[in-house]
C-alpha cells in the first residue's frame, strides 16, 4: 500500500513542476541534522528554466537545484512544499521546506 510516495521531477509531467513557478513564499527553511535553519523570508519560487530557484526580496538565491535531480512533494496542509535536490549553491544534497504566502 503506497499512499504516500514521491516521484522524481523527471517522472512527473512538466506542468506539475511549472505549477510551482511563481508561487509566493513567506519563508523557507533548510533541514539539517540539528534542526531547521531559516534561509530566507518573503520570496518566490522560480522554476521557469531547467533549474528551480528560491529567490528572496533581498536579492539572495540560497537554494537552486536542477529539475532532473529534484524530488518534491506538497505538504499535507497544502501551505507549502518540501523540496529535496542537489543544491548548486552548496554542492550538497539539501532538503528545503518553502511555506506559501496566504491571502484571505
Contact map, one row per residue, 1 for C-alpha under 8 A:
11100000000000000000000000000000000000000000000000000000000000000000000000000000000000000000000000000000
11111000000000000000000000000000000000000000000000000000000000000000000000000000000000000000000000000000
11111000000000000000000000000000000000000000000000000000000000000000000000000000000000000000000000000000
01111100000000000000000000000000000000000000000000000000000000000000000000000000000000000000000000000000
01111110000000000000000000000000000000000000000000000000000000000000000000000000000000000000000000000000
00011111000000000000000000000000000000000000000000000000000000000000001110000000000000000000000000000000
00001111101100000000000000000000000000000000000000000000000000000000001100000000000000000000000000000000
00000111111100000000000000000000000000000000000000000000000000000001111100000000000000000000000000000000
00000011111111001000000000000000000000000000000000000000000000000011111100000000000000000000000000000000
00000001111111000000000000000000000000000000000000000000000000000011000000000000000000000000000000000000
00000011111110000000000000000000000000000000000000000000000000000000000000000000000000000000000000000000
00000011111111011000000000000000000000000000000000000000000000000000000000000000000000000000000000000000
00000000111111111000000000000000000000000000000000000000000000000000000000000000000000000000000000000000
00000000110111111100000000000000000000000000000000000000000000000000000000000000000000000000000000000000
00000000000011111110000000000000000000000000000000000000000000000000000000000000000000000000000000000000
00000000000111111111000000000000000000000000000000000000000000000000000000000000000000000000000000000000
00000000100111111111100000000000000000000000001000000000000000000000000000000000000000000000000000000000
00000000000001111111100000000000000000000000001100000000000000000000000000000000000000000000000000000000
00000000000000111111110000000000000000000000000000000000000000000000000000000000000000000000000000000000
00000000000000011111111000000000000000000000111000000000000000000000000000000000000000000000000000000000
00000000000000001111111000000000000000000000111100000000000000000000000000000000000000000000000000000000
00000000000000000011111100000000000000000001111000000000000000000000000000000000000000000000000000000000
00000000000000000001111110000000000000000001110000000000000000000000000000000000000000000000000000010000
00000000000000000000011111000000000000000111100000000000000000000000000000000000000000000000000000011000
00000000000000000000001111110000000000001111100000000000000000000000000000000000000000000000000001111000
00000000000000000000000111110000000000001110000000000000000000000000000000000000000000000000000001111000
00000000000000000000000011111000000001111110000000000000000000000000000000000000000000000000000001110000
00000000000000000000000011111100000001111000000000000000000000000000000000000000000000000000000111100000
00000000000000000000000000111110000111110000000000000000000000000000000000000000000000000000000111000000
00000000000000000000000000011111000111100000000000000000000000000000000000000000000000000000011110000000
00000000000000000000000000001111101110000000000000000000000000000000000000000000000000000000011110000000
00000000000000000000000000000111111110000000000000000000000000000000000000000000000000000000001000000000
00000000000000000000000000000011111000000000000000000000000000000000000000000000000000000000000000000000
00000000000000000000000000000001111100000000000000000000000000000000000000000000000000000000000000000000
00000000000000000000000000000011111110000000000000000000000000000000000000000000000000000000000000000000
00000000000000000000000000001111011111000000000000000000000000000000000000000000000000000000000000000000
00000000000000000000000000001111001111100000000000000000000000000000000000000000000000000000000000000000
00000000000000000000000000111100000111111000000000000000000000000000000000000000000000000000000000000000
00000000000000000000000000111100000011111000000000000000000001000000000000000000000000000000000000000000
00000000000000000000000000111000000001111110000000000001000001000000000000000000000000000000000000000000
00000000000000000000000011110000000001111110000000000001100000000000000000000000000000000000000000000000
00000000000000000000000111100000000000011111000000000001100000000000000000000000000000000000000000000000
00000000000000000000000111100000000000011111100000000111100000000000000000000000000000000000000000000000
00000000000000000000011110000000000000000111110000000111000000000000000000000000000000000000000000000000
00000000000000000001111110000000000000000011111000011110000000000000000000000000000000000000000000000000
00000000000000000001111000000000000000000001111110011110000000000000000000000000000000000000000000000000
00000000000000001101110000000000000000000000111111111000000000000000000000000000000000000000000000000000
00000000000000000100100000000000000000000000011111110000000000000000000000000000000000000000000000000000
00000000000000000000000000000000000000000000011111110000000000000000000000000000000000000000000000000000
00000000000000000000000000000000000000000000001111110000000000000110000000000000000000000000000000000000
00000000000000000000000000000000000000000000001111111000000000011110000000000000000000000000000000000000
00000000000000000000000000000000000000000000111111111100000000011110000000000000000000000000000000000000
00000000000000000000000000000000000000000000111000111110000010111000000000000000000000000000000000000000
00000000000000000000000000000000000000000011110000011111000011110000000000000000000000000000000000000000
00000000000000000000000000000000000000000011110000001111101111000000000000000000000000000000000000000000
00000000000000000000000000000000000000011111000000000111111110000000000000000000000000000000000000000000
00000000000000000000000000000000000000001110000000000011111100000000000000000000000000000000000000000000
00000000000000000000000000000000000000000000000000000001111100000000000000000000000000000000000000000000
00000000000000000000000000000000000000000000000000000011111110000000000000000000000000000000000000000000
00000000000000000000000000000000000000000000000000000011111111000000000000000000000000000000000000000000
00000000000000000000000000000000000000000000000000001111001111110000000000000000000000000000000000000000
00000000000000000000000000000000000000110000000000000110000111110000000000000000000000001000000000000000
00000000000000000000000000000000000000000000000000001100000011111000000000000000000000111000000000000000
00000000000000000000000000000000000000000000000000111100000011111100000000000000000000111000000000000000
00000000000000000000000000000000000000000000000000111000000000111110110000000000000011110000000000000000
00000000000000000000000000000000000000000000000001110000000000011111110000000000000011110000000000000000
00000000110000000000000000000000000000000000000001110000000000001111110000000000000000000000000000000000
00000001110000000000000000000000000000000000000000000000000000000111110000000000000000000000000000000000
00000001100000000000000000000000000000000000000000000000000000001111111000000000000011000000000000000000
00000001100000000000000000000000000000000000000000000000000000001111111100000000001111000000000000000000
00000111100000000000000000000000000000000000000000000000000000000000111110000000001110000000000000000000
00000111100000000000000000000000000000000000000000000000000000000000011111000000111100000000000000000000
00000100000000000000000000000000000000000000000000000000000000000000001111100000111000000000000000000000
00000000000000000000000000000000000000000000000000000000000000000000000111110111110000000000000000000000
00000000000000000000000000000000000000000000000000000000000000000000000011111111110000000000000000000000
00000000000000000000000000000000000000000000000000000000000000000000000001111110000000000000000000000000
00000000000000000000000000000000000000000000000000000000000000000000000000111111000000000000000000000000
00000000000000000000000000000000000000000000000000000000000000000000000001111111100000000000000000000000
00000000000000000000000000000000000000000000000000000000000000000000000001111111100000000000000000111100
00000000000000000000000000000000000000000000000000000000000000000000000001101111110000000000000011110000
00000000000000000000000000000000000000000000000000000000000000000000000111100111111000000000000011110000
00000000000000000000000000000000000000000000000000000000000000000000000111100001111100000000001111000000
00000000000000000000000000000000000000000000000000000000000000000000011110000000111110000000001111000000
00000000000000000000000000000000000000000000000000000000000000000000011100000000011111000000111100000000
00000000000000000000000000000000000000000000000000000000000000001100111000000000001111100000111000000000
00000000000000000000000000000000000000000000000000000000000000001100110000000000000111110011110000000000
00000000000000000000000000000000000000000000000000000000000000111100000000000000000011111111110000000000
00000000000000000000000000000000000000000000000000000000000000111100000000000000000001111111000000000000
00000000000000000000000000000000000000000000000000000000000001110000000000000000000000111110000000000000
00000000000000000000000000000000000000000000000000000000000000000000000000000000000000111111000000000000
00000000000000000000000000000000000000000000000000000000000000000000000000000000000001111111100000000000
00000000000000000000000000000000000000000000000000000000000000000000000000000000000001110111110000000000
00000000000000000000000000000000000000000000000000000000000000000000000000000000000111100011111000000000
00000000000000000000000000000110000000000000000000000000000000000000000000000000000111100001111100000000
00000000000000000000000000000111000000000000000000000000000000000000000000000000011110000000111110000000
00000000000000000000000000011110000000000000000000000000000000000000000000000000011100000000011111000000
00000000000000000000000000011110000000000000000000000000000000000000000000000001111000000000001111100000
00000000000000000000000011111000000000000000000000000000000000000000000000000001111000000000000111110000
00000000000000000000000011110000000000000000000000000000000000000000000000000011100000000000000011111000
00000000000000000000001111100000000000000000000000000000000000000000000000000011100000000000000001111100
00000000000000000000000111000000000000000000000000000000000000000000000000000010000000000000000000111110
00000000000000000000000000000000000000000000000000000000000000000000000000000010000000000000000000011111
00000000000000000000000000000000000000000000000000000000000000000000000000000000000000000000000000001111
00000000000000000000000000000000000000000000000000000000000000000000000000000000000000000000000000000111
